[in-house]
Amino acid sequence: MAARKQHRGSKAASGGAGPESRPAHSARGVRRLLPTFGVGGLLMVHFVLASTSIRQKCATYDEVAHLTRGYSWWRLDDKRLIPNHPPLAQAWAALPLLNDGLEFPSLEQKVWHHSDVFGVGKQFFYRVGNDPDAMLRQARMMIALLSVALGGLVFWWSRRLFGTAGGFVSLVLYAFSPTILASAGLVTTDMAVSLFFLSSVGAVWWVLHRVSPASVVACAAAMTGLFLSKMSAALIVPMGLVLLVIRLLSGTPLSIKFGRERRITARWKMSLAFLAVIVFSIVAVWAAIWATFDFRYEAMVDADPERDRLFTPGVLPEEQTVWEYMGRSIDTTADAIDWARERRLLPEAYLYGFLFTIQSARGRDAFLNGDRSLYGWWYFFPCCFLYKVPLPIMGVIVAAALAFAIGRGPPQGDPESTAGLRGSGVLERLYRTAPLGVLFAVYWFFAMRSNLNIGHRHLLPTFAPLLVLCGAAGAWFRATPKWLGAVVPLLLGLLVVASLTIWPHYLAYFNTIAGGPSQGYRHLVQSSLDWGQDLPGLKRWLDQHRGSERVYVAYHGTGDWKHYGIKAYPVPRYLRKSGTGDYRLGAGIYCISATRLQQIYMLKTSQWTRELEDQYRRLLPEMLEFEQTPDDQQARAALLRSKGKGFRARFNSFQKLRFGRLCAYLRQRAPDDHVGHSILIYRLTNEDLHTALHESIPLS
């Protein structure tokens, strides 16, 4: 009894369980939770910025196709709309729509028989009674959740390398980056493939150091997600090979734990272990792809060979199959895919999607700094980076590079860092960050060699690893003098201001090097700026400003004017079958998408040349005669008969030329206003139009 009293007395004296120790213990608990609250708060802010900004926008060009693919993947056995891209991102986005009772377009029509996902998609969105805005809101939130997951992975990896401060530097950059926010709420494959690229290189690096059930399964799962997200997943092969070489050259032991843990040092034994993991991952990805397509080779169900075929972007020659047409000029790739088709190694839709991707990547009409090219420029993506990345992020990149180079790291003993870089050599620091550097370098290498120069978003998979590496800048927080420690927080604050200022127009962000968002259309268009997203904004602008003026619209996108109540004359306007209608251009408000202003997908050049001027002048007298003919069906029909069969083609060609000349004139003057920086507004008088269409203008 006395012993028990003595024990209680000594315990009370030491304070081990006394009330004085509880506040201190609680304070430590709160401090441990603060990073969790901070991470959760930043990710929530990111989600809100992404989801609210995109509510102001209509469907971007590709979203109509992506969401239609995803919905059809769940609702139909037929997978003809799935080629071009694997279905993971689209199917994930379409999940909330499955209980909405949506109508799907008829399957007894040409656009379905020819697998035209854009044709089917426009009907799904605007013609069968569905609410496209509600569909997009739900689907876009699903993509925003993928962005939140990627942001969490960025923080976790950065904290592992650079401590808590570094993790928060990376997360703030991620949460407020206009580049990330521009894609974080769009129903495309970009966010999913970015998440799985980062996951895959991380899982590969893990399994190259520790082979265990957890690491092997994680590697296979990440690879599966990647190959079901986008065809660019093939780039993980050179990335993985580079990481494998780095790992073998390092000479550090490999831990293998299946039950009892063993460590091996012989490179040939390591190679055998890695080969086994590679084989397992390949089999897992292969099986997942087959499961995704219901273990069925054929893309179509009950197809009629005389009627049904997979989609081709051009007119299919009668003497060619779709496989022959899509394999033109890429014989080696086409032969390899034919070999796989003969043996049915993968589902037909997946093989066709890969062939389609390779063919599409050969070239696409692209724009940069006033120039046009079908095959792009090696410096396109460096220019995108230079124009579209906020200067504060560039400043943090410089700060991180300096900290990395001199070996600054988190404070010694930082409980949140298990691999701090303080005091380690340059080679050791490079080794620890190898998967991030390899992902960034290999992807950039292939991007700069690509002929597909149609959007800054194609760099998105490289931003996550770059922002993780930016966590090295957190080492400056405790630098002396104090002003040096304030540089990185100041840069982060400037980024937050820039991000909130451009809301909700993240796609249109350009930094001051490019002249800001108002000058972006002079440098980049298409999905770097103008992806058809601003019809709702145009409707609001017209309601406020149009008055009784005529409105002309040249719109680049897949949105539907009627759905948003926009009443305007299209420019250019092609000849109706009856020939009736007023095709003249008159004074009024001209609303022109930036992509149309630069003549992408219209004329062969963005510049007005002597050749184009001569074509325009040759056609002008005949077209003026048409416009002076009374606008009634009998008079127009008589004129069309007198002009012969070629008149319709000449008329439509003239419409393009006239619009091209107008755009050449408008590019010489600043817009009077804009909608989201992607639709440029010009108020033109009859005198302006006479100058633009009839007087001399500069030729290039």
Secondary structure in CASP SS format (residue, H / E / C, confidence):
PFRMAT SS
TARGET T0000
AUTHOR 0000-0000-0000
METHOD secondary structure of the structure
MODEL  1
M C 1.00
A H 1.00
A H 1.00
R H 1.00
K H 1.00
Q H 1.00
H H 1.00
R H 1.00
G H 1.00
S H 1.00
K H 1.00
A H 1.00
A H 1.00
S H 1.00
G C 1.00
G C 1.00
A C 1.00
G C 1.00
P C 1.00
E C 1.00
S H 1.00
R H 1.00
P H 1.00
A H 1.00
H H 1.00
S H 1.00
A H 1.00
R H 1.00
G H 1.00
V H 1.00
R H 1.00
R H 1.00
L H 1.00
L H 1.00
P H 1.00
T H 1.00
F H 1.00
G H 1.00
V H 1.00
G H 1.00
G H 1.00
L H 1.00
L H 1.00
M H 1.00
V H 1.00
H H 1.00
F H 1.00
V H 1.00
L H 1.00
A H 1.00
S H 1.00
T H 1.00
S H 1.00
I H 1.00
R C 1.00
Q C 1.00
K C 1.00
C C 1.00
A C 1.00
T C 1.00
Y C 1.00
D C 1.00
E H 1.00
V H 1.00
A H 1.00
H H 1.00
L H 1.00
T H 1.00
R H 1.00
G H 1.00
Y H 1.00
S H 1.00
W H 1.00
W H 1.00
R H 1.00
L C 1.00
D C 1.00
D C 1.00
K C 1.00
R C 1.00
L C 1.00
I C 1.00
P C 1.00
N C 1.00
H C 1.00
P C 1.00
P C 1.00
L H 1.00
A H 1.00
Q H 1.00
A H 1.00
W H 1.00
A H 1.00
A H 1.00
L H 1.00
P H 1.00
L H 1.00
L C 1.00
N C 1.00
D C 1.00
G C 1.00
L C 1.00
E C 1.00
F C 1.00
P C 1.00
S C 1.00
L C 1.00
E C 1.00
Q C 1.00
K H 1.00
V H 1.00
W H 1.00
H H 1.00
H C 1.00
S C 1.00
D C 1.00
V H 1.00
F H 1.00
G H 1.00
V H 1.00
G H 1.00
K H 1.00
Q H 1.00
F H 1.00
F H 1.00
Y H 1.00
R C 1.00
V C 1.00
G C 1.00
N C 1.00
D C 1.00
P H 1.00
D H 1.00
A H 1.00
M H 1.00
L H 1.00
R H 1.00
Q H 1.00
A H 1.00
R H 1.00
M H 1.00
M H 1.00
I H 1.00
A H 1.00
L H 1.00
L H 1.00
S H 1.00
V H 1.00
A H 1.00
L H 1.00
G H 1.00
G H 1.00
L H 1.00
V H 1.00
F H 1.00
W H 1.00
W H 1.00
S H 1.00
R H 1.00
R H 1.00
L H 1.00
F H 1.00
G H 1.00
T H 1.00
A H 1.00
G H 1.00
G H 1.00
F H 1.00
V H 1.00
S H 1.00
L H 1.00
V H 1.00
L H 1.00
Y H 1.00
A H 1.00
F H 1.00
S C 1.00
P H 1.00
T H 1.00
I H 1.00
L H 1.00
A H 1.00
S H 1.00
A H 1.00
G C 1.00
L C 1.00
V C 1.00
T C 1.00
T C 1.00
D H 1.00
M H 1.00
A H 1.00
V H 1.00
S H 1.00
L H 1.00
F H 1.00
F H 1.00
L H 1.00
S H 1.00
S H 1.00
V H 1.00
G H 1.00
A H 1.00
V H 1.00
W H 1.00
W H 1.00
V H 1.00
L C 1.00
H C 1.00
R E 1.00
V E 1.00
S C 1.00
P H 1.00
A H 1.00
S H 1.00
V H 1.00
V H 1.00
A H 1.00
C H 1.00
A H 1.00
A H 1.00
A H 1.00
M H 1.00
T H 1.00
G H 1.00
L H 1.00
F H 1.00
L C 1.00
S C 1.00
K C 1.00
M H 1.00
S H 1.00
A H 1.00
A H 1.00
L H 1.00
I H 1.00
V H 1.00
P H 1.00
M H 1.00
G H 1.00
L H 1.00
V H 1.00
L H 1.00
L H 1.00
V H 1.00
I H 1.00
R H 1.00
L H 1.00
L H 1.00
S H 1.00
G C 1.00
T C 1.00
P C 1.00
L E 1.00
S E 1.00
I E 1.00
K E 1.00
F C 1.00
G C 1.00
R C 1.00
E E 1.00
R E 1.00
R E 1.00
I E 1.00
T C 1.00
A C 1.00
R H 1.00
W H 1.00
K H 1.00
M H 1.00
S H 1.00
L H 1.00
A H 1.00
F H 1.00
L H 1.00
A H 1.00
V H 1.00
I H 1.00
V H 1.00
F H 1.00
S H 1.00
I H 1.00
V H 1.00
A H 1.00
V H 1.00
W H 1.00
A H 1.00
A H 1.00
I H 1.00
W H 1.00
A H 1.00
T H 1.00
F C 1.00
D C 1.00
F C 1.00
R C 1.00
Y C 1.00
E C 1.00
A C 1.00
M C 1.00
V C 1.00
D C 1.00
A C 1.00
D C 1.00
P C 1.00
E C 1.00
R C 1.00
D C 1.00
R C 1.00
L C 1.00
F C 1.00
T C 1.00
P C 1.00
G C 1.00
V C 1.00
L C 1.00
P C 1.00
E C 1.00
E C 1.00
Q C 1.00
T C 1.00
V H 1.00
W H 1.00
E H 1.00
Y H 1.00
M H 1.00
G C 1.00
R C 1.00
S C 1.00
I C 1.00
D H 1.00
T H 1.00
T H 1.00
A H 1.00
D H 1.00
A H 1.00
I H 1.00
D H 1.00
W H 1.00
A H 1.00
R H 1.00
E H 1.00
R H 1.00
R C 1.00
L C 1.00
L C 1.00
P C 1.00
E H 1.00
A H 1.00
Y H 1.00
L H 1.00
Y H 1.00
G H 1.00
F H 1.00
L H 1.00
F H 1.00
T H 1.00
I H 1.00
Q H 1.00
S H 1.00
A C 1.00
R C 1.00
G C 1.00
R C 1.00
D C 1.00
A E 1.00
F E 1.00
L E 1.00
N C 1.00
G C 1.00
D E 1.00
R E 1.00
S E 1.00
L C 1.00
Y C 1.00
G C 1.00
W C 1.00
W C 1.00
Y C 1.00
F H 1.00
F H 1.00
P H 1.00
C H 1.00
C H 1.00
F H 1.00
L H 1.00
Y H 1.00
K H 1.00
V C 1.00
P C 1.00
L H 1.00
P H 1.00
I H 1.00
M H 1.00
G H 1.00
V H 1.00
I H 1.00
V H 1.00
A H 1.00
A H 1.00
A H 1.00
L H 1.00
A H 1.00
F H 1.00
A H 1.00
I H 1.00
G C 1.00
R C 1.00
G C 1.00
P C 1.00
P C 1.00
Q C 1.00
G C 1.00
D C 1.00
P C 1.00
E C 1.00
S C 1.00
T C 1.00
A C 1.00
G C 1.00
L C 1.00
R C 1.00
G C 1.00
S C 1.00
G C 1.00
V H 1.00
L H 1.00
E H 1.00
R H 1.00
L H 1.00
Y H 1.00
R H 1.00
T C 1.00
A H 1.00
P H 1.00
L H 1.00
G H 1.00
V H 1.00
L H 1.00
F H 1.00
A H 1.00
V H 1.00
Y H 1.00
W H 1.00
F H 1.00
F H 1.00
A H 1.00
M H 1.00
R H 1.00
S C 1.00
N C 1.00
L C 1.00
N C 1.00
I C 1.00
G C 1.00
H H 1.00
R H 1.00
H H 1.00
L H 1.00
L H 1.00
P H 1.00
T H 1.00
F H 1.00
A H 1.00
P H 1.00
L H 1.00
L H 1.00
V H 1.00
L H 1.00
C H 1.00
G H 1.00
A H 1.00
A H 1.00
G H 1.00
A H 1.00
W H 1.00
F H 1.00
R H 1.00
A C 1.00
T C 1.00
P C 1.00
K H 1.00
W H 1.00
L H 1.00
G H 1.00
A C 1.00
V H 1.00
V H 1.00
P H 1.00
L H 1.00
L H 1.00
L H 1.00
G H 1.00
L H 1.00
L H 1.00
V H 1.00
V H 1.00
A H 1.00
S H 1.00
L H 1.00
T H 1.00
I H 1.00
W C 1.00
P C 1.00
H C 1.00
Y H 1.00
L H 1.00
A H 1.00
Y C 1.00
F C 1.00
N C 1.00
T H 1.00
I H 1.00
A H 1.00
G C 1.00
G C 1.00
P H 1.00
S H 1.00
Q H 1.00
G H 1.00
Y H 1.00
R H 1.00
H C 1.00
L C 1.00
V C 1.00
Q H 1.00
S H 1.00
S H 1.00
L C 1.00
D C 1.00
W C 1.00
G C 1.00
Q C 1.00
D C 1.00
L H 1.00
P H 1.00
G H 1.00
L H 1.00
K H 1.00
R H 1.00
W H 1.00
L H 1.00
D H 1.00
Q H 1.00
H H 1.00
R C 1.00
G C 1.00
S C 1.00
E C 1.00
R C 1.00
V E 1.00
Y E 1.00
V E 1.00
A E 1.00
Y C 1.00
H C 1.00
G C 1.00
T C 1.00
G C 1.00
D C 1.00
W C 1.00
K H 1.00
H H 1.00
Y H 1.00
G C 1.00
I C 1.00
K C 1.00
A C 1.00
Y E 1.00
P E 1.00
V C 1.00
P C 1.00
R C 1.00
Y C 1.00
L C 1.00
R C 1.00
K C 1.00
S C 1.00
G C 1.00
T C 1.00
G C 1.00
D C 1.00
Y C 1.00
R C 1.00
L C 1.00
G C 1.00
A C 1.00
G E 1.00
I E 1.00
Y E 1.00
C E 1.00
I E 1.00
S E 1.00
A H 1.00
T H 1.00
R H 1.00
L H 1.00
Q C 1.00
Q C 1.00
I C 1.00
Y C 1.00
M C 1.00
L C 1.00
K C 1.00
T C 1.00
S C 1.00
Q C 1.00
W C 1.00
T C 1.00
R H 1.00
E H 1.00
L H 1.00
E H 1.00
D H 1.00
Q H 1.00
Y H 1.00
R H 1.00
R H 1.00
L H 1.00
L H 1.00
P H 1.00
E H 1.00
M H 1.00
L H 1.00
E H 1.00
F H 1.00
E H 1.00
Q H 1.00
T C 1.00
P C 1.00
D C 1.00
D C 1.00
Q H 1.00
Q H 1.00
A H 1.00
R H 1.00
A H 1.00
A H 1.00
L H 1.00
L H 1.00
R H 1.00
S H 1.00
K H 1.00
G C 1.00
K C 1.00
G C 1.00
F H 1.00
R H 1.00
A H 1.00
R H 1.00
F H 1.00
N H 1.00
S H 1.00
F H 1.00
Q H 1.00
K H 1.00
L H 1.00
R H 1.00
F H 1.00
G H 1.00
R H 1.00
L H 1.00
C H 1.00
A H 1.00
Y H 1.00
L H 1.00
R C 1.00
Q C 1.00
R C 1.00
A C 1.00
P C 1.00
D C 1.00
D E 1.00
H E 1.00
V E 1.00
G C 1.00
H C 1.00
S C 1.00
I E 1.00
L E 1.00
I E 1.00
Y E 1.00
R E 1.00
L E 1.00
T C 1.00
N H 1.00
E H 1.00
D H 1.00
L H 1.00
H H 1.00
T H 1.00
A H 1.00
L H 1.00
H H 1.00
E C 1.00
S C 1.00
I C 1.00
P C 1.00
L C 1.00
S C 1.00
END
